[in-house]
Amino acid sequence: MAGGQVSALDLVGQQVTVAGLGVSGVPAARALAGLGAVVTVVNGSDGERERTQAAPLEELGITVRLGDGDTLPEGTDLVVTTPGWKPTSPLFQAAEAAGVPVWGDVELAWRMRGPDAPPWLAVTGTNGKTTTVRMLAAILEAEGLRTAAVGNIGVPLVDVVLSDEPYDVLAVELSSYQLHWAPSVRAHSATVLNLAPDHLDWHGSMEAYAADKGRIYEGNTVACVYNVADKATEDLVREADVEEGCRAIGFTLGTPGPSQLGVVEGILVDRAFVENRHKQAQELAEVSDVTPAAPHNIANALAAAALARAFGVRPQSVRDGLRAFHPDAHRIEHVADVAGVAYVDDSKATNTHATEASLAAYEHIVWIAGGLAKGATFDELVQKSAGRLRGAVLIGADRGLIREALARHAPDVPVVDLDRTDTGAMSEAVREAARLARPGDTVLLAPACASMDMYLNYNKRGEAFADAVRTLAAQEQ
């Protein structure tokens, strides 16, 4: 029945191909086998890690085909893909030619939900997704609700849907990759935090990237939450086809208007979910309740609060949840103070948009930056941040692009260009930054680039920075 409509409620005997192993592919394959499907997993790589992941699946009777991710198995009725596989992949082109539907793992999870499944409060955006979802989960927990932070945050939705845990509501992080393959998902409420160029090699254009992000608003039932400072997010709300009665709710770092959340004299306030929103505002929390209280993180907190309030959460639970929340490592993480200088790890700032927000949080900065630029340009970032820079220390393969932008737009800022990619490069970068810094300054690792030229991932890069700072601190004692 290749090419026919396939229902996840009736997969017995259906030939289902899962594209990819990993965090999403393995649970998807297990779930499909449990539904009675005949499952084949295809994966382009054939290394030790892939063979280790394949072994327990094969014990369940699942066929795993390693080393060939391009060929569509004969007789396939449905393809379920993991995030990251490009829409232009030969496997998907073959599926389209054969009339075979392609679902993402999120689409599969949505279709597998039972009649009493918990609603989803969904979050996407170029930056801030994980922090916002974790803030949201903390607020929901403070309300006494049974919840979990799931999705792109690292907890597969398929596993959550199959769990016996009686959740009241889920805080769901969704990437643009996942949204591309999830046409049926309908959230209770959702937000697009911000939009900036990212993953354009996957999506093909900024317009396609934005369109995939905007899918998160489709069919929302209660609230579409947008960023007042980012008109593109509001435009996505206007374009969305939502349920009757669904409201557009804005969040802003300024004074909010009706149907918005914002900040007034250091207080996070709600003018959306109050009886008389044209004349009244409800206090939710103080700016000091948010850690760290950087502008972009206040915006994350407001978005999380808006989603929680859309679900009926009380104001005091917003405050209590924000107070209980602590950010993940390598996200504006204060490492140490050494000789009056603060050292901050924001290794997660892997693009210019995230780095701009990070730089805006501090007044006088020695900036450690560089890595793989992924096609990014740095002129606008440097123009906006030049007045805050005490100096810059550049590392990584594409550091020359940042050096050239600094020469054009901040020629008076001292620049140290480190032409090395060995394990000692970060230690030298921290020593050079310490030399440039003055008491009261911040040495900020906000690379604006990916890490894979020198490190396994951004976590390892952040750990190298923290180790170098601790070594510096020990030497100062």
C-alpha positions in Angstrom: 0.0 0.0 0.0 2.9 2.3 -0.7 1.7 5.8 -1.3 -1.6 5.4 0.6 -2.6 7.4 3.7 -1.0 5.8 6.8 -2.6 6.1 10.2 -0.4 5.8 13.3 -3.4 4.2 15.0 -3.2 1.3 12.5 0.5 0.5 11.7 0.2 -3.3 12.1 2.1 -4.8 9.2 3.0 -1.5 7.6 6.6 -1.1 6.2 8.1 1.9 8.0 11.5 3.2 7.3 13.2 5.3 10.1 15.9 7.7 8.8 18.6 7.9 11.4 19.6 6.4 14.7 20.6 8.6 17.7 18.5 10.2 20.4 15.4 10.4 18.3 15.7 7.5 15.8 16.2 4.7 18.4 13.0 5.4 20.4 11.0 6.0 17.2 12.0 2.6 15.9 11.2 0.9 19.2 7.8 2.6 19.3 6.9 1.7 15.7 7.9 -1.9 16.3 5.7 -1.9 19.4 2.8 -0.7 17.2 3.2 -3.7 15.0 5.0 -2.0 12.1 7.7 -3.8 10.1 10.6 -1.4 10.8 13.8 -0.7 8.8 16.3 1.8 10.1 18.7 3.4 7.6 21.7 5.4 8.6 24.5 6.8 6.4 27.3 6.2 8.9 28.6 2.8 9.9 30.8 3.3 12.9 31.2 1.7 16.3 28.7 4.0 17.8 26.1 3.2 15.2 26.7 -0.5 15.5 26.3 -0.2 19.3 22.9 1.6 18.8 21.8 -0.9 16.2 22.3 -4.1 18.3 19.4 -3.8 20.7 17.1 -2.8 17.9 18.0 -5.9 15.9 17.2 -8.0 19.0 13.6 -6.6 18.7 13.4 -7.8 15.1 14.1 -4.4 13.6 16.3 -4.3 10.4 19.1 -1.8 10.6 20.9 -0.9 7.4 24.1 1.0 8.1 26.3 2.8 5.5 23.4 3.6 3.1 21.0 6.4 4.0 20.1 7.3 0.5 18.1 4.3 -0.8 14.5 3.9 0.1 13.7 0.3 1.1 11.3 -1.5 -1.3 7.7 -1.5 -0.2 8.0 1.4 2.2 4.6 2.8 3.3 5.9 5.5 5.6 9.2 7.3 6.4 9.9 8.6 9.9 12.9 10.9 10.0 15.1 12.2 12.8 16.0 15.9 12.9 18.8 17.1 10.7 18.2 15.1 7.6 17.9 17.6 4.8 14.6 17.7 2.8 16.8 17.4 -0.3 18.2 14.0 0.8 17.9 11.3 -1.9 15.9 9.2 0.5 13.1 11.8 0.8 13.2 12.5 -2.9 12.6 8.8 -3.5 9.8 8.8 -1.0 8.1 11.8 -2.7 8.4 10.2 -6.1 6.8 7.0 -4.7 4.0 9.0 -2.9 5.3 7.9 0.5 4.6 10.3 3.4 7.4 11.6 5.5 6.9 12.3 9.2 9.3 13.7 11.7 9.7 12.0 15.1 7.6 14.8 16.6 4.8 14.2 14.1 4.9 10.5 15.1 4.7 11.4 18.8 1.8 13.7 18.2 -0.2 11.1 16.2 0.5 8.4 18.9 -1.0 10.5 21.7 -3.9 8.9 23.6 -7.4 10.6 24.1 -6.3 12.0 27.5 -2.9 13.3 26.4 -1.6 16.4 28.0 -1.6 19.7 26.1 1.7 21.1 24.7 3.1 24.5 25.5 5.6 24.8 22.6 8.7 27.0 22.2 10.9 27.7 19.2 13.2 30.5 18.0 16.7 31.0 16.8 18.1 31.4 20.3 16.8 30.9 23.9 14.6 27.8 23.3 16.2 25.5 25.9 16.4 28.2 28.6 12.8 29.3 28.0 11.4 25.7 28.1 13.3 25.0 31.3 12.0 28.3 32.8 8.5 27.3 31.7 8.8 23.9 33.3 10.0 25.4 36.5 7.0 27.8 36.6 4.5 24.9 35.9 6.1 22.9 38.7 5.8 25.8 41.1 2.1 25.7 40.3 2.0 22.1 41.4 1.5 20.7 37.9 3.0 17.5 36.7 5.1 18.5 33.7 8.4 17.9 31.9 10.7 19.8 29.6 10.8 17.7 26.5 11.5 17.6 22.7 14.6 19.2 21.2 16.0 19.7 24.8 17.1 16.0 24.7 14.0 14.1 26.0 12.4 12.4 22.9 8.7 13.1 22.7 8.0 9.5 21.6 9.3 8.3 24.9 7.2 10.8 26.8 4.0 9.9 24.9 4.5 6.2 25.7 5.3 7.0 29.4 2.9 6.0 32.1 3.6 9.3 33.9 0.2 11.2 34.2 1.4 14.6 33.0 -0.9 17.6 33.2 1.0 19.6 30.6 4.3 19.4 28.6 6.8 22.2 28.0 8.0 21.3 24.5 11.1 22.7 22.7 10.9 22.3 18.9 13.6 23.1 16.4 13.0 24.3 12.9 14.1 20.8 11.6 11.4 19.2 13.8 8.7 21.6 12.8 9.4 21.1 9.1 8.3 17.5 9.4 5.4 18.1 11.9 2.4 19.4 9.9 -0.3 18.0 12.3 1.0 19.3 15.7 -1.5 21.7 17.4 -0.2 23.3 20.6 -2.3 24.8 23.4 -0.1 27.9 23.1 3.3 28.5 21.5 6.0 31.1 21.0 8.6 32.0 18.4 11.1 33.8 20.6 13.1 35.5 17.8 14.2 35.0 14.2 17.7 35.5 12.8 19.5 33.7 10.0 20.5 30.2 11.0 20.6 26.7 9.4 20.1 28.3 6.0 22.1 25.5 4.4 19.4 23.1 5.6 16.3 25.2 4.8 17.6 26.8 1.6 16.5 30.4 2.4 15.6 32.7 5.3 12.0 32.6 4.1 11.8 28.8 4.3 13.5 28.9 7.7 10.9 31.4 9.0 8.0 29.5 7.5 9.1 26.3 9.3 9.4 28.2 12.6 6.0 29.7 12.0 4.4 26.2 11.8 4.5 26.2 15.6 1.5 28.6 15.7 -0.7 26.6 13.3 -3.9 25.4 15.1 -3.0 27.0 18.5 -6.1 27.0 20.7 -5.4 29.6 23.4 -2.4 31.9 22.7 0.3 32.7 20.1 3.1 34.5 22.0 5.4 36.8 19.9 8.3 39.1 20.5 7.3 42.8 20.2 11.0 43.7 19.4 11.1 41.2 16.5 8.4 42.0 14.0 9.0 38.9 12.1 7.6 36.8 14.9 4.4 38.9 15.0 4.1 38.5 11.2 4.2 34.7 11.7 1.3 35.0 14.1 -0.7 37.1 11.6 -0.2 34.4 9.0 -1.1 31.5 11.1 -4.4 29.6 10.9 -5.4 29.2 14.5 -8.5 28.1 16.4 -11.3 30.7 17.0 -10.6 32.6 20.1 -6.9 32.1 20.1 -5.2 35.4 21.2 -2.0 37.1 20.0 0.1 37.9 23.1 3.3 40.1 23.0 6.3 40.3 25.3 8.5 43.3 25.5 11.4 44.6 27.6 9.6 47.9 27.7 6.3 49.0 29.2 3.6 46.6 27.9 0.4 47.6 26.1 -2.8 45.7 26.4 -2.4 42.0 25.6 1.3 42.1 26.4 3.7 41.2 29.1 6.6 43.6 29.9 8.8 45.4 32.4 7.9 48.4 34.5 10.4 49.8 37.0 12.2 46.5 37.5 8.9 44.5 37.7 7.7 41.9 35.2 4.1 42.6 34.6 1.1 41.1 32.8 -1.4 43.2 30.8 -2.7 40.2 28.9 -4.2 37.7 31.3 -6.0 40.2 33.6 -9.7 41.2 33.7 -9.2 44.8 32.7 -6.1 44.7 30.6 -6.7 48.2 29.2 -6.3 49.8 32.7 -4.6 47.2 34.9 -1.4 45.2 35.1 -0.6 42.2 37.3 2.8 42.0 39.0 4.5 38.7 38.3 8.1 38.9 39.5 11.1 41.2 39.9 13.9 41.4 37.3 16.2 40.3 40.1 14.2 37.0 40.3 15.7 36.1 36.8 19.1 34.5 36.7 21.1 35.9 34.9 19.2 39.2 34.6 20.6 39.9 31.2 18.1 41.6 28.7 17.7 38.6 26.5 17.1 36.3 29.5 14.4 38.7 30.8 12.8 38.3 27.4 13.0 34.5 27.8 11.4 34.8 31.2 8.5 36.9 29.8 7.9 34.4 27.1 7.8 31.5 29.6 5.5 33.6 31.8 3.1 34.3 28.9 2.8 30.6 28.1 2.3 29.7 31.7 -0.3 32.4 32.2 -2.1 31.2 29.1 -2.4 27.9 30.8 -3.9 29.5 33.9 -0.9 29.6 36.2 -1.1 32.0 39.1 1.2 35.1 39.3 3.0 33.8 42.5 3.9 30.6 40.7 5.6 32.6 37.9 7.7 34.3 40.6 8.5 31.1 42.5 9.4 29.2 39.3 11.7 31.9 38.1 13.4 32.0 41.4 13.9 28.2 41.4 15.3 28.2 37.9 19.0 27.9 37.3 20.4 28.1 33.7 22.4 25.2 32.1 26.1 25.3 31.9 27.8 27.4 29.1 24.8 29.8 28.9 26.0 33.2 30.4 27.6 31.2 33.2 29.7 33.1 35.7 32.9 31.1 36.2 34.9 33.2 38.6 36.2 36.6 39.5 39.9 37.0 39.2 41.7 40.2 40.2 38.5 42.2 39.9 37.6 40.8 36.5 34.5 38.6 35.9 34.9 35.6 33.6 31.7 34.5 31.9 31.2 31.4 29.7 28.6 31.7 27.0 30.0 29.0 24.7 26.4 28.3 23.6 26.4 31.6 21.7 27.3 29.9 18.4 25.8 32.5 16.1 25.8 36.3 15.8 22.3 36.8 17.1 23.0 35.0 20.4 26.4 36.7 20.7 24.8 40.1 20.2 22.5 39.4 23.2 25.4 38.2 25.3 27.6 41.2 24.6 24.6 43.6 25.4 24.6 42.2 28.9 27.9 43.7 30.0 29.4 47.2 29.9 33.1 46.7 29.4 34.2 43.5 27.7 37.2 41.6 26.6 35.7 39.3 24.0 36.9 35.8 23.2 35.4 34.8 19.9 35.9 32.6 16.8 35.5 29.1 15.4 33.4 28.0 12.4 31.4 30.9 11.0 28.8 28.7 9.1 28.6 31.4 6.5 27.9 34.2 8.9 29.1 37.8 8.6 30.1 39.9 11.6 29.9 43.5 10.5 26.5 44.3 12.1 27.5 42.5 15.3 30.7 44.5 15.7 29.0 47.8 14.8 26.4 47.3 17.5 28.9 46.1 20.2 32.0 48.1 19.5 31.4 50.6 22.3 31.5 47.9 24.9 34.7 46.2 23.8 37.9 46.7 25.8 39.7 44.2 23.6 39.2 41.0 21.6 41.0 37.7 21.6 40.3 35.6 18.4 40.6 31.9 18.0 39.5 29.2 15.5 39.4 28.6 11.8 37.3 31.6 10.8 38.7 34.2 13.2 39.9 36.2 10.3 36.4 37.2 9.4 35.9 38.7 12.9 39.3 40.4 12.8 38.4 42.1 9.5 35.0 43.3 10.9 36.8 44.7 14.0 39.3 46.5 11.7 36.5 48.1 9.8 34.2 49.0 12.6 36.2 49.1 15.8 39.8 49.9 14.7 40.8 51.2 18.1 40.0 48.0 19.9 43.1 45.9 20.7 42.9 42.5 19.0 45.0 39.4 19.8 44.9 36.9 16.9 45.8 33.4 18.1 47.0 31.2 15.2 46.7 27.9 16.9 44.1 25.2 17.2 45.7 22.8 19.8 44.4 22.1 23.2 46.4 24.9 24.8 44.8 27.6 22.6 42.0 28.4 25.1 44.5 28.7 28.0 46.5 31.3 26.0 43.3 33.1 25.0 42.3 33.5 28.7 45.8 34.7 29.6 45.7 37.3 26.8 42.2 38.4 27.8 43.4 38.8 31.4 46.2 41.0 30.2 43.8 43.3 28.3 41.1 43.4 31.1 40.9 46.0 33.8 39.2 45.7 37.2 35.4 45.9 36.7 35.6 44.4 33.2 34.1 41.1 32.0 36.1 38.5 30.0 33.3 36.9 27.9 33.5 33.8 25.9 30.8 34.4 23.3 32.3 32.8 20.1 29.6 33.7 17.5 30.8 30.5 15.8 30.4 26.8 16.0 33.1 24.8 17.9 33.8 21.8 15.7 37.0 23.2 14.3 38.7 22.8 17.7 36.3 21.0 20.0 33.8 18.1 20.0 31.0 20.6 20.8 30.3 23.9 22.5 30.2 22.1 25.9 33.9 21.0 25.5 34.8 24.5 24.4 33.1 26.0 27.5 34.8 23.4 29.8 38.2 24.4 28.3 37.5 28.1 29.1 36.4 27.3 32.6 39.5 25.1 33.2 41.7 27.9 31.9 40.0 30.5 34.2 40.4 28.2 37.2 44.1 27.8 36.4 44.5 31.6 36.2 42.7 32.0 39.5 45.0 29.6 41.2 48.0 31.4 39.8 46.7 34.7 41.2 46.5 33.4 44.8 
